[in-house]
Amino acid sequence: MSKTAQTVANNTDTDTDTDDNATSKNPLHYLMWFRRDLRIHDNTALAALCERAKEKNASVSAVFFLTPGQWQEHDTSLVQVDHIARTLPILTKDLQSQLNITLTVQICPSFTDCIEALTTLCKDNEISCIMANYEYEGNEIDRDEQLSKQLTKDDIEFVRWHDQCIFPPQSITTNDGDSMYKVFTPFYKKWRHTLDVSTIQMHEAPAVDSDYKIKLQSSQAFANTVDDIEALSKEMLSDYQQTLEKNKSLQHIDMTAQIDQARDAYPAGEDAACQRLKEFIADDINNYDVSRDVPHLHATSQLSAYLTIGSISPRFCYLQASKAQEKLHGNDGDNEDINRWISELAWRDFYRHVLVDKPALIRHKAYKEETDNKINWSYDSDDFETWCTGKTGIPLVDAAMRCLNATGFMHNRLRMVTAMFLTKDLLIDWRLGERYFMQQLIDGDFASNNGGWQWSASTGTDSAPYFRIMNPFSQANTHDSKALFIKTWLPELKDIPTSILHSEDKMRKELAKGGKFADVDYPAPMVEHKSARKLAIAEFKKE
């Protein structure tokens, strides 16, 4: 394990346990608990555990819990659950072929069930140490703390490692060293400076001794072969989909079609993620600063879904981008496109750092509570449904929402446009939109989703000033100038000139009775943006 990894561990390994009592007949047994880190390479906890196992001549098993009840409570999207389910058999093969480790998968509806299952696994299999990577959300922290207390009673180690971020939370602080940055730009400068003066290392796991490869024994239903894991995951996914389909607020979603779209767009596994990164750096990163804002180009990395479930590490992404920078410009050059993409990795770190600093965010609190509390948020269910279903009469907003509903993905520029329309033009509580995005996005993770929504609603850290309200028509003109994205997702508008689609006044005139396109089955804009903007500004300005 590298020095870098050692410094970010929550607990350090000790030699005071029962390791020294191991014999060849009864080897020590360690357990890797996979969570949102479904990969072999540069997996901090996995590398640390395998290195320790090699040193102590121990065997290693691995476990992953499918937690459908908890995922429903957290509004995890069907396409993300499917992505996890598709990734597990691949991870199983990789673990077996590369590290001589068998993965066991169990269904534990809730995190509470995970605690009981892990405790039982440790007792039944004489496991003396569990390692895992940190998760930073509230329920996850509570689960780990409860588990740690239980395992301590049984004299079992539980060691966690920071792995989700390039720099772990609380490691990038203001110059006084005591507080978290509240604004991204100074955070990013410190983040980049820290990278410049330190070395980021990959953590590679050595294979464990094949003579000690064993399978976990469990009193509960489990799977530990590729075929069995595929079958168990499929069964769980089917049940999950059926539960979601009973939700009346989601019945406008063709969930089977959405899964099919996501499977085509996001092949599962670590190799697929690495190949996507390789292609992005080769083909698109040198035009990223401009083309990232054009939704029909698909010029972004589209790695967020893989980063969310941990099929690729953020450190590997950064190092590959840095290599591309060095190849293009050497040590003295700079590339704004590559820097811009690296800054997106920093945003991902930033929102996780914010979450750890302000854990109340997980309980639906705004970062700027004084701003949030004074707004008379709307909870109009009809308006919200109109937004969800892409029937607002605002072409760019509707195209973006229909794309999300069909594919489980939305371009980042469009996330800002749709979120600001909901929170500023309609003054609907940002929490409703935040939840809806989580229910649909394949890359939905709490920290980034919450941070983005609060940015748009002007209630978050580093948020957009309340008077900076995106005009969805001018945004369409700037970022979808030929309406290629709009007409892809709103085919009913295919014959309407872009000059009309990008003008609210012309839309109202030409789609109204007597207008040139009055026969087109598309609604008039549900609000007048200029008036809605004035109302929003007045709402935010009030004492």
Summary of the structure (lengths in Angstrom):
residues: 543
radius of gyration: 24.7
end to end distance: 54.8
largest distance: 88.7
contacts: 1814
relative contact order: 0.11
helix: 57%
strand: 7%
